[in-house]
């Protein structure tokens, strides 16, 4: 999934780039694709942890879902974007409002894929 997102975002739409790990090079596969996998697992584990800790029993309450999504969004955007200000591991060619709003479907897609995989 991370490779597909990068192919669309870096190769086709040119929204961001990896200055030290060019797309489709060996260092890209070793670091970036692995990073996508870790991010996907971390998002889903954190989501599950939040879900279990709300009243200790999952429900279909919309407010709880919005609260969990908001917590996941704030934690992971902060965890990924704030260090990137210093490290410049990836550079955006898009405005910040697009970057921050792009995390919303990204997290939703990661969660949707996780929920659709049979246990």
MOPAC internal coordinates of N, CA, C and O (Angstrom, degrees):
PM7 1SCF
backbone

  N    0.0000 0     0.00 0     0.00 0    0    0    0
  C    1.4384 1     0.00 0     0.00 0    1    0    0
  C    1.5260 1   110.99 1     0.00 0    2    1    0
  O    1.2310 1   120.37 1   137.99 1    3    2    1
  N    1.3397 1   116.90 1   -42.01 1    3    2    1
  C    1.4611 1   120.43 1   179.56 1    5    3    2
  C    1.5137 1   112.02 1   -61.38 1    6    5    3
  O    1.2310 1   120.96 1   140.46 1    7    6    5
  N    1.3262 1   115.78 1   -39.54 1    7    6    5
  C    1.4544 1   119.61 1   178.53 1    9    7    6
  C    1.5288 1   110.38 1   -63.92 1   10    9    7
  O    1.2310 1   119.89 1   137.45 1   11   10    9
  N    1.3184 1   117.81 1   -42.55 1   11   10    9
  C    1.4672 1   121.40 1   179.12 1   13   11   10
  C    1.5255 1   111.12 1   -62.61 1   14   13   11
  O    1.2310 1   120.26 1   138.95 1   15   14   13
  N    1.3267 1   117.10 1   -41.05 1   15   14   13
  C    1.4637 1   120.98 1   178.08 1   17   15   14
  C    1.5198 1   109.90 1   -65.09 1   18   17   15
  O    1.2310 1   120.33 1   136.13 1   19   18   17
  N    1.3337 1   116.98 1   -43.87 1   19   18   17
  C    1.4607 1   120.06 1   178.23 1   21   19   18
  C    1.5177 1   112.13 1   -65.21 1   22   21   19
  O    1.2310 1   120.14 1   140.14 1   23   22   21
  N    1.3236 1   117.34 1   -39.86 1   23   22   21
  C    1.4545 1   120.31 1   178.73 1   25   23   22
  C    1.5275 1   109.81 1   -59.40 1   26   25   23
  O    1.2310 1   120.73 1   134.81 1   27   26   25
  N    1.3311 1   116.21 1   -45.19 1   27   26   25
  C    1.4504 1   120.55 1   179.26 1   29   27   26
  C    1.5317 1   111.56 1   -68.44 1   30   29   27
  O    1.2310 1   120.39 1   132.60 1   31   30   29
  N    1.3249 1   116.85 1   -47.40 1   31   30   29
  C    1.4674 1   121.29 1  -174.34 1   33   31   30
  C    1.5130 1   114.97 1   -76.90 1   34   33   31
  O    1.2310 1   120.02 1   144.38 1   35   34   33
  N    1.3408 1   117.57 1   -35.62 1   35   34   33
  C    1.4665 1   119.36 1  -177.20 1   37   35   34
  C    1.5161 1   113.06 1   -97.97 1   38   37   35
  O    1.2310 1   120.28 1   134.98 1   39   38   37
  N    1.3120 1   117.07 1   -45.02 1   39   38   37
  C    1.4613 1   120.15 1  -174.36 1   41   39   38
  C    1.5305 1   112.89 1   -82.49 1   42   41   39
  O    1.2310 1   120.09 1   140.34 1   43   42   41
  N    1.3101 1   117.44 1   -39.66 1   43   42   41
  C    1.4686 1   120.14 1  -174.66 1   45   43   42
  C    1.5277 1   113.19 1   -95.49 1   46   45   43
  O    1.2310 1   120.14 1   129.64 1   47   46   45
  N    1.3294 1   117.33 1   -50.36 1   47   46   45
  C    1.4652 1   120.10 1  -174.57 1   49   47   46
  C    1.5255 1   113.10 1   -94.79 1   50   49   47
  O    1.2310 1   120.44 1   166.63 1   51   50   49
  N    1.3257 1   116.77 1   -13.37 1   51   50   49
  C    1.4799 1   122.59 1   178.73 1   53   51   50
  C    1.5372 1   112.34 1    55.19 1   54   53   51
  O    1.2310 1   120.50 1  -138.06 1   55   54   53
  N    1.3486 1   116.64 1    41.94 1   55   54   53
  C    1.4602 1   121.12 1  -179.51 1   57   55   54
  C    1.5231 1   112.23 1   -82.40 1   58   57   55
  O    1.2310 1   119.87 1   151.72 1   59   58   57
  N    1.3315 1   117.86 1   -28.28 1   59   58   57
  C    1.4554 1   121.77 1   177.03 1   61   59   58
  C    1.5210 1   109.09 1  -151.59 1   62   61   59
  O    1.2310 1   121.63 1    -9.23 1   63   62   61
  N    1.3357 1   114.48 1   170.77 1   63   62   61
  C    1.4715 1   120.12 1   177.38 1   65   63   62
  C    1.5149 1   108.22 1  -149.51 1   66   65   63
  O    1.2310 1   121.52 1   -18.18 1   67   66   65
  N    1.3170 1   114.70 1   161.82 1   67   66   65
  C    1.4578 1   122.18 1   176.02 1   69   67   66
  C    1.5269 1   106.82 1  -109.38 1   70   69   67
  O    1.2310 1   119.73 1   -77.11 1   71   70   69
  N    1.3268 1   118.12 1   102.89 1   71   70   69
  C    1.4677 1   119.94 1  -174.90 1   73   71   70
  C    1.5294 1   114.09 1   -60.80 1   74   73   71
  O    1.2310 1   119.78 1   144.16 1   75   74   73
  N    1.3309 1   118.03 1   -35.84 1   75   74   73
  C    1.4746 1   120.47 1  -176.52 1   77   75   74
  C    1.5203 1   113.50 1   -99.29 1   78   77   75
  O    1.2310 1   119.80 1   168.70 1   79   78   77
  N    1.3175 1   117.98 1   -11.30 1   79   78   77
  C    1.4594 1   121.94 1   178.72 1   81   79   78
  C    1.5253 1   108.28 1  -131.02 1   82   81   79
  O    1.2310 1   119.80 1   -99.84 1   83   82   81
  N    1.3316 1   117.99 1    80.16 1   83   82   81
  C    1.4703 1   119.97 1  -177.61 1   85   83   82
  C    1.5257 1   111.94 1   -57.13 1   86   85   83
  O    1.2310 1   121.57 1   -35.04 1   87   86   85
  N    1.3149 1   114.59 1   144.96 1   87   86   85
  C    1.4644 1   121.96 1  -178.35 1   89   87   86
  C    1.5323 1   110.33 1   -55.98 1   90   89   87
  O    1.2310 1   121.16 1   -46.89 1   91   90   89
  N    1.3273 1   115.39 1   133.11 1   91   90   89
  C    1.4653 1   125.34 1   177.94 1   93   91   90
  C    1.5327 1   114.87 1    71.01 1   94   93   91
  O    1.2310 1   119.43 1  -163.18 1   95   94   93
  N    1.3026 1   118.70 1    16.82 1   95   94   93
  C    1.4644 1   121.26 1   173.48 1   97   95   94
  C    1.5263 1   108.50 1   -99.17 1   98   97   95
  O    1.2310 1   119.98 1   -12.36 1   99   98   97
  N    1.3261 1   117.65 1   167.64 1   99   98   97
  C    1.4649 1   122.07 1  -177.57 1  101   99   98
  C    1.5219 1   111.97 1   -57.41 1  102  101   99
  O    1.2310 1   120.15 1   135.18 1  103  102  101
  N    1.3320 1   117.32 1   -44.82 1  103  102  101
  C    1.4709 1   119.95 1  -179.50 1  105  103  102
  C    1.5267 1   111.28 1   -64.47 1  106  105  103
  O    1.2310 1   120.12 1   149.65 1  107  106  105
  N    1.3263 1   117.37 1   -30.35 1  107  106  105
  C    1.4669 1   120.68 1   176.42 1  109  107  106
  C    1.5232 1   110.10 1   -62.19 1  110  109  107
  O    1.2310 1   120.58 1   130.05 1  111  110  109
  N    1.3209 1   116.49 1   -49.95 1  111  110  109
  C    1.4656 1   120.02 1  -178.48 1  113  111  110
  C    1.5226 1   111.85 1   -65.45 1  114  113  111
  O    1.2310 1   120.25 1   143.01 1  115  114  113
  N    1.3166 1   117.12 1   -36.99 1  115  114  113
  C    1.4570 1   120.55 1  -178.07 1  117  115  114
  C    1.5259 1   111.89 1   -69.81 1  118  117  115
  O    1.2310 1   119.64 1   142.32 1  119  118  117
  N    1.3062 1   118.29 1   -37.68 1  119  118  117
  C    1.4622 1   121.27 1  -173.38 1  121  119  118
  C    1.5292 1   113.89 1  -105.63 1  122  121  119
  O    1.2310 1   120.30 1   127.34 1  123  122  121
  N    1.3047 1   117.03 1   -52.66 1  123  122  121
  C    1.4656 1   119.97 1  -171.45 1  125  123  122
  C    1.5243 1   112.44 1   -71.59 1  126  125  123
  O    1.2310 1   119.97 1   132.15 1  127  126  125
  N    1.3090 1   117.66 1   -47.85 1  127  126  125
  C    1.4656 1   119.61 1  -179.97 1  129  127  126
  C    1.5298 1   110.24 1   -62.86 1  130  129  127
  O    1.2310 1   120.64 1   140.88 1  131  130  129
  N    1.3108 1   116.38 1   -39.12 1  131  130  129
  C    1.4672 1   120.26 1   175.16 1  133  131  130
  C    1.5235 1   110.70 1   -62.36 1  134  133  131
  O    1.2310 1   120.45 1   139.06 1  135  134  133
  N    1.3153 1   116.75 1   -40.94 1  135  134  133
  C    1.4634 1   121.06 1   177.79 1  137  135  134
  C    1.5160 1   112.63 1   -62.00 1  138  137  135
  O    1.2310 1   120.18 1   140.57 1  139  138  137
  N    1.3306 1   117.26 1   -39.43 1  139  138  137
  C    1.4678 1   120.73 1   176.24 1  141  139  138
  C    1.5269 1   110.56 1   -61.90 1  142  141  139
  O    1.2310 1   120.53 1   137.93 1  143  142  141
  N    1.3213 1   116.59 1   -42.07 1  143  142  141
  C    1.4644 1   120.28 1  -179.89 1  145  143  142
  C    1.5271 1   110.54 1   -63.55 1  146  145  143
  O    1.2310 1   120.51 1   134.88 1  147  146  145
  N    1.3071 1   116.63 1   -45.12 1  147  146  145
  C    1.4708 1   120.67 1   179.48 1  149  147  146
  C    1.5227 1   110.39 1   -63.94 1  150  149  147
  O    1.2310 1   120.19 1   137.53 1  151  150  149
  N    1.3317 1   117.25 1   -42.47 1  151  150  149
  C    1.4643 1   120.49 1   178.53 1  153  151  150
  C    1.5256 1   110.69 1   -60.85 1  154  153  151
  O    1.2310 1   120.07 1   136.17 1  155  154  153
  N    1.3284 1   117.47 1   -43.83 1  155  154  153
  C    1.4671 1   120.85 1  -179.33 1  157  155  154
  C    1.5232 1   111.77 1   -62.49 1  158  157  155
  O    1.2310 1   120.52 1   135.01 1  159  158  157
  N    1.3116 1   116.62 1   -44.99 1  159  158  157
  C    1.4692 1   120.11 1   178.64 1  161  159  158
  C    1.5280 1   110.15 1   -65.07 1  162  161  159
  O    1.2310 1   120.05 1   136.45 1  163  162  161
  N    1.3214 1   117.52 1   -43.55 1  163  162  161
  C    1.4618 1   120.87 1  -178.40 1  165  163  162
  C    1.5270 1   111.57 1   -63.36 1  166  165  163
  O    1.2310 1   120.10 1   136.88 1  167  166  165
  N    1.3165 1   117.41 1   -43.12 1  167  166  165
  C    1.4656 1   120.39 1   178.84 1  169  167  166
  C    1.5262 1   110.38 1   -60.05 1  170  169  167
  O    1.2310 1   120.31 1   132.95 1  171  170  169
  N    1.3204 1   117.01 1   -47.05 1  171  170  169
  C    1.4618 1   119.64 1  -177.97 1  173  171  170
  C    1.5217 1   112.83 1   -70.00 1  174  173  171
  O    1.2310 1   119.35 1   143.42 1  175  174  173
  N    1.3094 1   118.84 1   -36.58 1  175  174  173
  C    1.4661 1   120.30 1   177.35 1  177  175  174
  C    1.5280 1   110.93 1   -67.29 1  178  177  175
  O    1.2310 1   120.50 1   137.73 1  179  178  177
  N    1.3268 1   116.66 1   -42.27 1  179  178  177
  C    1.4638 1   119.95 1   178.12 1  181  179  178
  C    1.5305 1   110.31 1   -64.78 1  182  181  179
  O    1.2310 1   120.52 1   138.13 1  183  182  181
  N    1.3334 1   116.61 1   -41.87 1  183  182  181
  C    1.4727 1   121.26 1   177.78 1  185  183  182
  C    1.5285 1   109.64 1   -59.16 1  186  185  183
  O    1.2310 1   120.33 1   132.01 1  187  186  185
  N    1.3282 1   116.97 1   -47.99 1  187  186  185
  C    1.4687 1   120.77 1   179.80 1  189  187  186
  C    1.5214 1   111.27 1   -62.17 1  190  189  187
  O    1.2310 1   120.29 1   139.44 1  191  190  189
  N    1.3205 1   117.05 1   -40.56 1  191  190  189
  C    1.4560 1   120.66 1   178.14 1  193  191  190
  C    1.5316 1   110.57 1   -61.56 1  194  193  191
  O    1.2310 1   120.51 1   134.98 1  195  194  193
  N    1.3320 1   116.63 1   -45.02 1  195  194  193
  C    1.4706 1   119.91 1   177.81 1  197  195  194
  C    1.5278 1   111.01 1   -62.68 1  198  197  195
  O    1.2310 1   120.77 1   138.42 1  199  198  197
  N    1.3248 1   116.13 1   -41.58 1  199  198  197
  C    1.4622 1   121.68 1  -177.41 1  201  199  198
  C    1.5235 1   110.62 1   -62.24 1  202  201  199
  O    1.2310 1   120.45 1   135.83 1  203  202  201
  N    1.3175 1   116.75 1   -44.17 1  203  202  201
  C    1.4643 1   121.20 1  -178.98 1  205  203  202
  C    1.5243 1   110.92 1   -67.67 1  206  205  203
  O    1.2310 1   119.94 1   145.26 1  207  206  205
  N    1.3203 1   117.71 1   -34.74 1  207  206  205
  C    1.4534 1   120.87 1  -175.37 1  209  207  206
  C    1.5278 1   114.54 1   -83.63 1  210  209  207
  O    1.2310 1   119.59 1   178.15 1  211  210  209
  N    1.3126 1   118.39 1    -1.85 1  211  210  209
  C    1.4724 1   119.91 1   172.80 1  213  211  210
  C    1.5171 1   107.11 1   -90.97 1  214  213  211
  O    1.2310 1   120.89 1   -71.54 1  215  214  213
  N    1.2902 1   115.90 1   108.46 1  215  214  213
  C    1.4689 1   123.90 1  -179.91 1  217  215  214
  C    1.5265 1   113.11 1    57.41 1  218  217  215
  O    1.2310 1   119.72 1  -166.66 1  219  218  217
  N    1.3171 1   118.13 1    13.34 1  219  218  217
  C    1.4614 1   123.21 1   178.38 1  221  219  218
  C    1.5244 1   113.99 1    58.31 1  222  221  219
  O    1.2310 1   119.88 1  -167.79 1  223  222  221
  N    1.3178 1   117.83 1    12.21 1  223  222  221
  C    1.4678 1   120.22 1   177.48 1  225  223  222
  C    1.5256 1   108.22 1  -152.62 1  226  225  223
  O    1.2310 1   120.18 1   -58.39 1  227  226  225
  N    1.3097 1   117.27 1   121.61 1  227  226  225
  C    1.4670 1   119.31 1   179.85 1  229  227  226
  C    1.5238 1   111.73 1   -62.79 1  230  229  227
  O    1.2310 1   121.11 1   -34.94 1  231  230  229
  N    1.3042 1   115.47 1   145.06 1  231  230  229
  C    1.4555 1   120.85 1   176.21 1  233  231  230
  C    1.5231 1   108.24 1  -137.28 1  234  233  231
  O    1.2310 1   120.66 1     1.02 1  235  234  233
  N    1.2968 1   116.34 1  -178.98 1  235  234  233
  C    1.4568 1   120.74 1   179.83 1  237  235  234
  C    1.5253 1   111.55 1  -103.05 1  238  237  235
  O    1.2310 1   119.99 1  -156.98 1  239  238  237
  N    1.3120 1   117.62 1    23.02 1  239  238  237
  C    1.4491 1   122.14 1  -179.22 1  241  239  238
  C    1.5353 1   110.01 1   -67.86 1  242  241  239
  O    1.2310 1   120.23 1   -57.99 1  243  242  241
  N    1.3271 1   117.16 1   122.01 1  243  242  241
  C    1.4631 1   122.18 1  -178.15 1  245  243  242
  C    1.5248 1   111.90 1   -61.60 1  246  245  243
  O    1.2310 1   120.23 1   140.77 1  247  246  245
  N    1.3214 1   117.16 1   -39.23 1  247  246  245
  C    1.4665 1   119.99 1  -179.78 1  249  247  246
  C    1.5202 1   111.44 1   -62.68 1  250  249  247
  O    1.2310 1   120.22 1   140.74 1  251  250  249
  N    1.3313 1   117.19 1   -39.26 1  251  250  249
  C    1.4634 1   120.54 1   177.16 1  253  251  250
  C    1.5234 1   110.85 1   -63.45 1  254  253  251
  O    1.2310 1   120.26 1   138.84 1  255  254  253
  N    1.3214 1   117.11 1   -41.16 1  255  254  253
  C    1.4706 1   120.94 1   178.61 1  257  255  254
  C    1.5183 1   111.03 1   -63.57 1  258  257  255
  O    1.2310 1   120.21 1   137.60 1  259  258  257
  N    1.3218 1   117.20 1   -42.40 1  259  258  257
  C    1.4633 1   121.35 1   179.00 1  261  259  258
  C    1.5269 1   109.89 1   -65.13 1  262  261  259
  O    1.2310 1   120.15 1   138.58 1  263  262  261
  N    1.3236 1   117.31 1   -41.42 1  263  262  261
  C    1.4556 1   121.70 1   178.36 1  265  263  262
  C    1.5328 1   111.17 1   -61.78 1  266  265  263
  O    1.2310 1   120.32 1   135.24 1  267  266  265
  N    1.3166 1   117.00 1   -44.76 1  267  266  265
  C    1.4610 1   121.08 1   179.63 1  269  267  266
  C    1.5225 1   110.02 1   -65.47 1  270  269  267
  O    1.2310 1   120.01 1   133.87 1  271  270  269
  N    1.3323 1   117.59 1   -46.13 1  271  270  269
  C    1.4588 1   120.27 1   179.31 1  273  271  270
  C    1.5265 1   110.31 1   -59.28 1  274  273  271
  O    1.2310 1   120.26 1   137.78 1  275  274  273
  N    1.3300 1   117.11 1   -42.22 1  275  274  273
  C    1.4653 1   120.71 1   179.35 1  277  275  274
  C    1.5225 1   111.58 1   -62.41 1  278  277  275
  O    1.2310 1   120.39 1   136.84 1  279  278  277
  N    1.3315 1   116.85 1   -43.16 1  279  278  277
  C    1.4695 1   120.39 1   178.58 1  281  279  278
  C    1.5216 1   110.84 1   -63.43 1  282  281  279
  O    1.2310 1   120.15 1   135.13 1  283  282  281
  N    1.3218 1   117.31 1   -44.87 1  283  282  281
  C    1.4686 1   120.99 1   179.15 1  285  283  282
  C    1.5227 1   109.48 1   -62.22 1  286  285  283
  O    1.2310 1   119.95 1   136.50 1  287  286  285
  N    1.3203 1   117.69 1   -43.50 1  287  286  285
  C    1.4626 1   122.46 1  -179.54 1  289  287  286
  C    1.5306 1   110.84 1   -59.91 1  290  289  287
  O    1.2310 1   120.31 1   127.46 1  291  290  289
  N    1.3129 1   117.02 1   -52.54 1  291  290  289
  C    1.4672 1   121.04 1  -176.73 1  293  291  290
  C    1.5335 1   110.96 1   -62.73 1  294  293  291
  O    1.2310 1   120.19 1   134.57 1  295  294  293
  N    1.3181 1   117.24 1   -45.43 1  295  294  293
  C    1.4640 1   121.01 1  -178.38 1  297  295  294
  C    1.5214 1   110.98 1   -63.16 1  298  297  295
  O    1.2310 1   119.79 1   130.65 1  299  298  297
  N    1.3152 1   118.00 1   -49.35 1  299  298  297
  C    1.4602 1   119.81 1  -173.17 1  301  299  298
  C    1.5204 1   113.49 1   -78.96 1  302  301  299
  O    1.2310 1   119.50 1   146.94 1  303  302  301
  N    1.3162 1   118.56 1   -33.06 1  303  302  301
  C    1.4643 1   119.24 1   173.74 1  305  303  302
  C    1.5224 1   108.61 1   -65.24 1  306  305  303
  O    1.2310 1   120.40 1   135.48 1  307  306  305
  N    1.3187 1   116.84 1   -44.52 1  307  306  305
  C    1.4646 1   119.80 1   177.30 1  309  307  306
  C    1.5137 1   112.85 1   -63.60 1  310  309  307
  O    1.2310 1   120.50 1   137.47 1  311  310  309
  N    1.3163 1   116.66 1   -42.53 1  311  310  309
  C    1.4678 1   122.02 1  -178.78 1  313  311  310
  C    1.5276 1   111.84 1   -65.49 1  314  313  311
  O    1.2310 1   120.00 1   147.15 1  315  314  313
  N    1.3143 1   117.61 1   -32.85 1  315  314  313
  C    1.4682 1   120.66 1  -177.19 1  317  315  314
  C    1.5228 1   113.42 1   -95.85 1  318  317  315
  O    1.2310 1   119.81 1   137.10 1  319  318  317
  N    1.3216 1   117.96 1   -42.90 1  319  318  317
  C    1.4623 1   120.26 1  -172.34 1  321  319  318
  C    1.5304 1   113.90 1   -83.08 1  322  321  319
  O    1.2310 1   119.73 1   142.78 1  323  322  321
  N    1.3201 1   118.12 1   -37.22 1  323  322  321
  C    1.4635 1   119.79 1  -178.35 1  325  323  322
  C    1.5383 1   111.76 1   -63.42 1  326  325  323
  O    1.2310 1   118.64 1   132.19 1  327  326  325
  N    1.3465 1   120.20 1   -47.81 1  327  326  325
  C    1.4662 1   118.61 1   175.87 1  329  327  326
  C    1.5336 1   112.75 1   -63.39 1  330  329  327
  O    1.2310 1   119.96 1   151.31 1  331  330  329
  N    1.3172 1   117.69 1   -28.69 1  331  330  329
  C    1.4570 1   120.38 1  -179.97 1  333  331  330
  C    1.5271 1   112.66 1   -66.93 1  334  333  331
  O    1.2310 1   119.83 1   155.96 1  335  334  333
  N    1.3345 1   117.93 1   -24.04 1  335  334  333
  C    1.4667 1   119.91 1   174.39 1  337  335  334
  C    1.5286 1   110.55 1   -57.75 1  338  337  335
  O    1.2310 1   120.66 1   142.42 1  339  338  337
  N    1.3313 1   116.35 1   -37.58 1  339  338  337
  C    1.4622 1   120.85 1  -178.59 1  341  339  338
  C    1.5297 1   112.38 1   -88.03 1  342  341  339
  O    1.2310 1   120.03 1   134.47 1  343  342  341
  N    1.3231 1   117.56 1   -45.53 1  343  342  341
  C    1.4657 1   120.42 1  -173.57 1  345  343  342
  C    1.5177 1   113.59 1   -80.44 1  346  345  343
  O    1.2310 1   119.97 1   152.78 1  347  346  345
  N    1.3235 1   117.67 1   -27.22 1  347  346  345
  C    1.4727 1   122.52 1  -176.71 1  349  347  346
  C    1.5236 1   111.63 1    54.07 1  350  349  347
  O    1.2310 1   120.59 1  -139.58 1  351  350  349
  N    1.3303 1   116.47 1    40.42 1  351  350  349
  C    1.4565 1   121.77 1   178.78 1  353  351  350
  C    1.5195 1   110.45 1   -63.07 1  354  353  351
  O    1.2310 1   120.40 1   142.50 1  355  354  353
  N    1.3087 1   116.85 1   -37.50 1  355  354  353
  C    1.4567 1   121.02 1   172.73 1  357  355  354
  C    1.5197 1   107.71 1  -132.05 1  358  357  355
  O    1.2310 1   120.99 1   -30.35 1  359  358  357
  N    1.3246 1   115.71 1   149.65 1  359  358  357
  C    1.4655 1   121.86 1  -177.71 1  361  359  358
  C    1.5238 1   108.54 1  -122.97 1  362  361  359
  O    1.2310 1   121.41 1   -44.38 1  363  362  361
  N    1.3139 1   114.90 1   135.62 1  363  362  361
  C    1.4634 1   120.31 1  -178.21 1  365  363  362
  C    1.5204 1   111.24 1   -94.32 1  366  365  363
  O    1.2310 1   121.36 1   -37.40 1  367  366  365
  N    1.3183 1   115.01 1   142.60 1  367  366  365
  C    1.4635 1   122.73 1   170.78 1  369  367  366
  C    1.5233 1   109.47 1  -107.75 1  370  369  367
  O    1.2310 1   120.61 1  -168.84 1  371  370  369
  N    1.3134 1   116.44 1    11.16 1  371  370  369
  C    1.4636 1   123.28 1  -177.38 1  373  371  370
  C    1.5306 1   108.70 1  -115.34 1  374  373  371
  O    1.2310 1   119.90 1   -22.83 1  375  374  373
  N    1.3271 1   117.79 1   157.17 1  375  374  373
  C    1.4638 1   120.24 1   176.58 1  377  375  374
  C    1.5390 1   111.32 1   -68.06 1  378  377  375
  O    1.2310 1   120.74 1   -23.29 1  379  378  377
  N    1.3334 1   116.20 1   156.71 1  379  378  377
  C    1.4643 1   120.78 1  -176.16 1  381  379  378
  C    1.5179 1   113.34 1   -63.26 1  382  381  379
  O    1.2310 1   119.70 1   146.28 1  383  382  381
  N    1.3253 1   118.17 1   -33.72 1  383  382  381
  C    1.4669 1   119.11 1   178.74 1  385  383  382
  C    1.5303 1   110.16 1   -62.12 1  386  385  383
  O    1.2310 1   120.40 1   145.15 1  387  386  385
  N    1.3402 1   116.84 1   -34.85 1  387  386  385
  C    1.4576 1   119.91 1   178.08 1  389  387  386
  C    1.5263 1   111.09 1   -72.36 1  390  389  387
  O    1.2310 1   120.63 1   141.04 1  391  390  389
  N    1.3254 1   116.41 1   -38.96 1  391  390  389
  C    1.4664 1   120.97 1   178.17 1  393  391  390
  C    1.5263 1   109.68 1   -61.06 1  394  393  391
  O    1.2310 1   120.32 1   129.29 1  395  394  393
  N    1.3262 1   117.00 1   -50.71 1  395  394  393
  C    1.4632 1   120.78 1  -177.48 1  397  395  394
  C    1.5275 1   112.12 1   -67.13 1  398  397  395
  O    1.2310 1   120.06 1   142.83 1  399  398  397
  N    1.3162 1   117.50 1   -37.17 1  399  398  397
  C    1.4630 1   119.03 1   177.76 1  401  399  398
  C    1.5271 1   111.23 1   -74.93 1  402  401  399
  O    1.2310 1   119.69 1   155.43 1  403  402  401
  N    1.3214 1   118.19 1   -24.57 1  403  402  401
  C    1.4574 1   121.57 1   177.70 1  405  403  402
  C    1.5115 1   113.84 1   -67.27 1  406  405  403
  O    1.2310 1   120.51 1   157.49 1  407  406  405
  N    1.3250 1   116.64 1   -22.51 1  407  406  405
  C    1.4643 1   120.09 1   177.20 1  409  407  406
  C    1.5212 1   111.99 1   -68.68 1  410  409  407
  O    1.2310 1   120.00 1   154.47 1  411  410  409
  N    1.3207 1   117.61 1   -25.53 1  411  410  409
  C    1.4681 1   120.49 1  -178.02 1  413  411  410
  C    1.5330 1   111.12 1   -64.17 1  414  413  411
  O    1.2310 1   119.02 1   124.69 1  415  414  413
  N    1.3443 1   119.47 1   -55.31 1  415  414  413
  C    1.4641 1   117.09 1   177.06 1  417  415  414
  C    1.5260 1   113.35 1   -68.43 1  418  417  415
  O    1.2310 1   120.16 1   152.67 1  419  418  417
  N    1.3327 1   117.30 1   -27.33 1  419  418  417
  C    1.4662 1   120.08 1   178.26 1  421  419  418
  C    1.5250 1   110.65 1   -62.06 1  422  421  419
  O    1.2310 1   120.29 1   129.91 1  423  422  421
  N    1.3184 1   117.05 1   -50.09 1  423  422  421
  C    1.4617 1   120.72 1   179.28 1  425  423  422
  C    1.5282 1   110.16 1   -64.26 1  426  425  423
  O    1.2310 1   120.43 1   138.29 1  427  426  425
  N    1.3304 1   116.79 1   -41.71 1  427  426  425
  C    1.4624 1   120.04 1   178.13 1  429  427  426
  C    1.5216 1   112.43 1   -61.55 1  430  429  427
  O    1.2310 1   120.42 1   139.03 1  431  430  429
  N    1.3367 1   116.79 1   -40.97 1  431  430  429
  C    1.4602 1   120.91 1   178.94 1  433  431  430
  C    1.5222 1   111.31 1   -67.31 1  434  433  431
  O    1.2310 1   120.16 1   136.80 1  435  434  433
  N    1.3167 1   117.30 1   -43.20 1  435  434  433
  C    1.4658 1   120.80 1   177.70 1  437  435  434
  C    1.5239 1   110.09 1   -59.56 1  438  437  435
  O    1.2310 1   120.42 1   136.89 1  439  438  437
  N    1.3196 1   116.80 1   -43.11 1  439  438  437
  C    1.4704 1   120.42 1   179.59 1  441  439  438
  C    1.5267 1   111.44 1   -68.36 1  442  441  439
  O    1.2310 1   120.21 1   138.94 1  443  442  441
  N    1.3104 1   117.21 1   -41.06 1  443  442  441
  C    1.4571 1   120.90 1  -179.37 1  445  443  442
  C    1.5329 1   111.41 1   -63.13 1  446  445  443
  O    1.2310 1   120.52 1   137.17 1  447  446  445
  N    1.3148 1   116.61 1   -42.83 1  447  446  445
  C    1.4611 1   120.04 1   178.58 1  449  447  446
  C    1.5324 1   109.85 1   -63.96 1  450  449  447
  O    1.2310 1   120.35 1   138.26 1  451  450  449
  N    1.3297 1   116.94 1   -41.74 1  451  450  449
  C    1.4620 1   121.07 1   178.53 1  453  451  450
  C    1.5300 1   111.02 1   -60.06 1  454  453  451
  O    1.2310 1   120.68 1   135.80 1  455  454  453
  N    1.3274 1   116.30 1   -44.20 1  455  454  453
  C    1.4731 1   119.80 1  -177.89 1  457  455  454
  C    1.5197 1   112.56 1   -71.69 1  458  457  455
  O    1.2310 1   119.77 1   157.16 1  459  458  457
  N    1.3265 1   118.05 1   -22.84 1  459  458  457
  C    1.4661 1   120.21 1  -177.11 1  461  459  458
  C    1.5228 1   112.34 1   -89.50 1  462  461  459
  O    1.2310 1   119.58 1   171.41 1  463  462  461
  N    1.3400 1   118.40 1    -8.59 1  463  462  461
  C    1.4545 1   121.05 1   178.76 1  465  463  462
  C    1.5319 1   108.58 1   -83.19 1  466  465  463
  O    1.2310 1   119.75 1   -52.36 1  467  466  465
  N    1.3270 1   118.08 1   127.64 1  467  466  465
  C    1.4769 1   119.06 1  -179.74 1  469  467  466
  C    1.5236 1   111.81 1   -63.12 1  470  469  467
  O    1.2310 1   120.84 1   -36.44 1  471  470  469
  N    1.3076 1   115.99 1   143.56 1  471  470  469
  C    1.4747 1   120.99 1  -178.20 1  473  471  470
  C    1.5057 1   111.92 1   -76.12 1  474  473  471
  O    1.2310 1   120.10 1   180.00 1  475  474  473

